[in-house]
Amino acid sequence: MAEETSTPRSFPPPAEHGDATDLALLRKEVIEARNLIIKTDNLLKNLHAELKQMGRKHDEQEKRHWMTSVTAYVAFAVIAAVGAIAYARAEVRAARDEAQSNESRAIALQKEAEKIKSADQGKKDASDKALRVYDLLGSEKEGPGLNQVMTQALHLDRKELSTLEARAIEDRAAGMKQKLADSALAAGQQAFRRQDWKGVSEHLGRYVEMQPKVDDGQVWYHLGTARIQTKEFPGAIAPLENFIKGTGGTKTAQYAGMLLGQAYEETGNNQKAREAYERAEKLYPGSDFAPMIRNRMRRVTAALNGGPSTPATPAPPKQ
């Protein structure tokens, strides 16, 4: 809209005085109306400007609200994504831990199964071995083969066998063991009569190994004497000790005591040797062996005091 000027227009002079007054008033009103219009127009312009400014502010507020909404949505989306990732990681970690646990459990179960399988295989092998030994005990002839089978029977692992299998093996082995023991005893006695000291040591040694209890003192005496003759001095100590414990004060016991002292001397135990000689000398101080025993006692005493010790093997008395 074009802005009107406030310059008053020129009017023709009034014809009369009354009309001049009215015209002046009219002019005044027109001027005031025009001024009011101008003022109103200015107010409208200002109002329009303010409305435009308010519109811009409203647009800015809407823009800020939209940006805030977008930011909030993005933030929520980020938080949700982070939460989802954390939850997924937790689930993956839990699944991994469970998988590892299941794998460990599977390995443990596999090992347990292998252990059970191995135990079953061990029992099967033991049963097969026991069956072979049982058959051989009934079919093998006396000799090295039977001795080997007996050794296998004695060393079978009874824990891997059933009660029936173990009992069957024990019964058959006990019978065969007694048979072998009796055979070894007879062979040892024959070897002693021939003075086959190595044979005596071998046969009677096997006999006392197979017998849980040997009550015959002569077996211990023959075995101890034979081992002295074959210079098996450590193996002669136990048989001679057993013979002396189960025999009274005989001359044979005195001779066995002298041999026992010699066995202790040869194994380096001079203190035990002197004790054995002292016991033997007290049995029969006037026997034929007494002077030899006293000489040995003096030699052992000298050895204990730092002197030399040279024991000699005496001949056994006649039985």
C-alpha positions in Angstrom: 0.0 0.0 0.0 1.3 3.5 -1.0 1.7 5.7 2.0 -0.3 8.9 1.7 1.3 12.3 2.4 0.1 14.5 5.3 0.3 17.7 3.2 -3.2 19.3 3.3 -4.9 19.8 0.0 -6.0 23.3 -1.2 -9.7 23.9 -1.4 -11.4 26.9 -3.1 -12.3 29.7 -0.7 -15.8 29.4 0.8 -18.5 31.5 -0.5 -19.9 32.3 2.8 -18.8 32.5 6.4 -21.0 29.7 7.7 -19.9 27.4 5.0 -16.3 28.3 5.8 -16.7 27.1 9.3 -18.2 23.8 8.4 -15.6 23.4 5.8 -12.8 24.0 8.3 -14.3 21.5 10.6 -14.7 19.0 7.8 -11.1 19.7 6.8 -10.0 19.1 10.3 -11.9 15.9 10.6 -10.6 14.7 7.3 -7.0 15.5 8.5 -7.6 13.8 11.7 -9.1 10.8 10.0 -6.2 10.7 7.6 -3.8 10.9 10.5 -5.7 8.1 12.3 -5.6 6.1 9.1 -1.8 6.7 8.9 -1.4 5.8 12.5 -3.6 2.7 12.1 -1.6 1.8 9.1 1.6 2.1 11.0 0.2 0.1 13.8 -0.9 -2.6 11.3 2.6 -2.6 9.9 4.1 -2.9 13.3 1.6 -5.7 14.1 2.5 -7.4 10.9 6.2 -7.1 11.7 5.6 -8.5 15.2 3.5 -11.3 13.8 6.2 -12.1 11.3 8.7 -12.1 14.1 6.5 -14.3 16.3 6.1 -16.6 13.3 9.9 -16.8 12.9 10.2 -17.5 16.7 7.5 -20.1 16.4 9.4 -21.7 13.5 12.6 -21.6 15.5 10.8 -23.1 18.4 9.4 -25.8 16.2 12.8 -26.4 14.7 14.4 -26.6 18.2 11.6 -28.9 19.3 12.1 -31.1 16.2 15.9 -31.1 16.8 15.3 -32.0 20.5 13.0 -34.7 19.5 15.5 -36.0 16.9 18.3 -35.8 19.5 16.2 -37.6 22.1 15.3 -40.3 19.6 18.9 -40.7 18.5 20.0 -40.8 22.2 17.3 -43.3 22.9 18.3 -45.3 19.9 22.0 -45.2 20.9 21.1 -46.2 24.5 18.9 -49.0 23.2 21.6 -50.1 20.8 24.2 -50.0 23.6 21.9 -51.9 25.9 21.1 -54.4 23.1 24.9 -54.9 22.5 25.6 -55.3 26.2 22.8 -57.8 26.5 23.9 -59.6 23.4 27.5 -59.7 24.8 26.2 -61.0 28.1 24.2 -63.7 26.3 27.2 -64.6 24.2 29.4 -64.7 27.3 26.9 -66.9 29.1 26.5 -69.1 26.0 30.3 -69.3 25.8 30.7 -70.2 29.5 27.9 -72.8 29.2 29.6 -74.2 26.1 32.9 -74.4 27.9 31.2 -76.0 30.9 29.5 -78.5 28.6 32.8 -79.2 26.9 34.5 -79.8 30.2 31.7 -82.0 31.3 31.9 -83.9 28.1 35.6 -84.4 28.5 35.1 -85.6 32.0 32.4 -88.0 30.9 34.6 -89.2 28.1 37.5 -89.8 30.5 35.2 -91.6 32.9 33.9 -93.7 30.0 37.5 -94.5 29.0 38.3 -95.3 32.5 35.3 -97.6 32.8 36.2 -99.2 29.5 39.8 -99.6 30.6 38.7 -101.2 33.8 36.4 -103.5 32.0 39.2 -104.4 29.6 41.5 -105.0 32.5 39.0 -107.3 34.1 38.6 -109.1 30.8 42.3 -109.5 30.3 42.7 -110.7 33.9 39.9 -113.2 33.5 41.5 -114.5 30.2 44.9 -114.7 31.9 43.4 -116.5 34.9 41.7 -119.0 32.6 45.0 -119.7 30.8 46.8 -120.1 34.2 44.0 -122.4 35.5 44.3 -124.6 32.4 48.1 -124.7 32.6 48.0 -125.6 36.3 46.0 -128.7 35.4 48.0 -129.7 32.3 51.6 -128.6 32.8 54.1 -131.2 33.9 56.5 -130.7 36.7 59.5 -128.7 35.7 60.4 -125.1 34.7 57.1 -124.6 32.8 55.1 -125.5 35.9 57.2 -123.3 38.1 56.6 -120.4 35.7 52.8 -121.1 35.8 52.9 -121.2 39.6 54.7 -117.8 39.6 52.0 -116.4 37.3 49.3 -117.8 39.6 50.8 -116.3 42.7 51.1 -112.9 41.0 47.7 -112.7 39.5 45.8 -109.5 40.5 42.9 -110.9 42.5 41.2 -107.5 42.6 40.5 -107.8 38.8 39.0 -111.3 39.2 35.5 -112.4 40.3 35.2 -114.2 43.6 34.6 -117.5 41.8 37.6 -117.1 39.5 39.9 -116.1 42.4 38.7 -119.0 44.5 39.2 -121.5 41.6 42.7 -120.3 40.9 43.6 -120.3 44.6 42.3 -123.9 45.1 44.1 -125.3 42.1 47.3 -123.3 42.8 47.3 -124.4 46.5 47.1 -128.1 45.4 49.8 -127.6 42.8 51.9 -125.5 45.2 51.8 -128.2 47.8 52.8 -130.8 45.2 55.7 -128.6 44.1 56.7 -128.0 47.7 56.8 -131.7 48.5 58.8 -132.3 45.3 61.3 -129.5 46.2 61.7 -130.9 49.7 62.4 -134.4 48.5 64.9 -133.0 45.9 66.6 -130.9 48.6 67.0 -133.9 51.0 68.5 -136.0 48.3 70.9 -133.2 47.3 71.9 -132.9 51.0 72.7 -136.6 51.2 74.9 -136.1 48.1 76.4 -133.0 49.6 75.2 -131.1 46.6 75.1 -127.8 48.4 74.0 -125.7 45.5 71.1 -128.1 44.9 70.2 -128.0 48.5 70.1 -124.2 48.5 68.0 -124.1 45.4 65.5 -126.9 46.2 65.0 -126.2 49.9 65.0 -122.4 49.2 62.1 -122.9 46.9 60.4 -125.2 49.4 60.4 -122.6 52.3 59.2 -119.9 49.8 56.2 -122.0 48.9 55.4 -123.2 52.4 53.7 -120.6 54.7 55.1 -122.3 57.8 58.0 -124.8 58.1 58.0 -126.8 61.3 60.8 -129.2 60.4 63.9 -127.8 61.9 66.1 -130.0 59.7 64.9 -128.1 56.7 66.2 -124.9 58.1 69.5 -126.5 59.3 70.1 -128.1 55.9 69.3 -124.9 54.1 71.5 -122.7 56.3 74.4 -125.2 56.2 74.2 -125.4 52.4 74.2 -121.6 52.0 77.3 -121.3 54.2 79.0 -123.9 52.0 78.0 -121.9 48.8 79.0 -118.7 50.5 75.5 -117.3 50.3 76.0 -115.7 53.8 73.1 -113.2 53.8 70.7 -116.0 52.8 72.0 -118.3 55.5 71.2 -116.1 58.5 67.4 -116.6 58.6 67.4 -120.4 58.2 70.0 -120.8 60.9 68.2 -118.4 63.2 64.9 -120.4 62.7 66.7 -123.7 63.4 68.2 -122.4 66.6 64.9 -121.0 67.8 63.1 -124.3 67.3 65.8 -126.6 68.6 67.0 -127.4 72.1 70.6 -127.4 73.4 72.0 -130.0 71.0 75.5 -130.2 69.6 73.9 -129.6 66.2 72.4 -126.3 67.6 75.9 -125.4 68.8 77.3 -126.0 65.3 74.5 -124.0 63.7 75.2 -121.2 66.2 78.9 -121.2 65.0 77.7 -121.1 61.4 75.4 -118.2 62.3 78.2 -116.3 63.8 80.2 -116.8 60.7 77.3 -115.6 58.5 77.1 -112.4 60.6 80.9 -112.0 60.3 80.9 -112.3 56.6 78.1 -109.7 56.3 80.0 -107.3 58.4 77.9 -107.5 61.6 80.6 -108.4 64.2 78.4 -107.5 67.1 75.8 -110.1 66.1 78.5 -112.6 65.3 79.9 -112.3 68.9 76.5 -112.8 70.4 75.9 -115.9 68.3 79.3 -117.3 69.2 78.7 -116.6 72.9 75.3 -118.5 72.8 76.9 -121.4 71.0 79.9 -121.7 73.3 77.6 -121.8 76.4 75.7 -124.8 75.1 78.6 -127.2 75.2 81.8 -125.6 76.6 83.6 -128.9 76.4 82.6 -129.9 72.9 84.9 -130.4 69.9 83.7 -127.1 68.4 84.1 -125.1 71.6 87.8 -124.2 71.1 87.0 -123.0 67.5 84.1 -121.0 68.8 86.3 -119.3 71.4 88.9 -118.5 68.8 86.2 -116.9 66.7 85.0 -115.0 69.6 88.5 -113.6 70.3 88.9 -112.7 66.6 85.5 -110.9 66.5 86.3 -109.1 69.7 89.6 -108.0 68.2 87.7 -106.9 65.0 85.3 -104.9 67.1 88.4 -103.2 68.7 90.0 -102.5 65.3 91.9 -105.8 64.7 91.7 -108.1 61.6 89.0 -110.7 61.1 89.5 -113.8 58.9 86.7 -116.3 59.5 87.1 -119.9 58.2 84.3 -122.3 57.2 84.3 -125.4 59.4 83.1 -128.8 58.2 79.6 -129.8 59.2 79.1 -132.5 61.8 77.7 -135.9 60.7 73.9 -136.2 60.9 
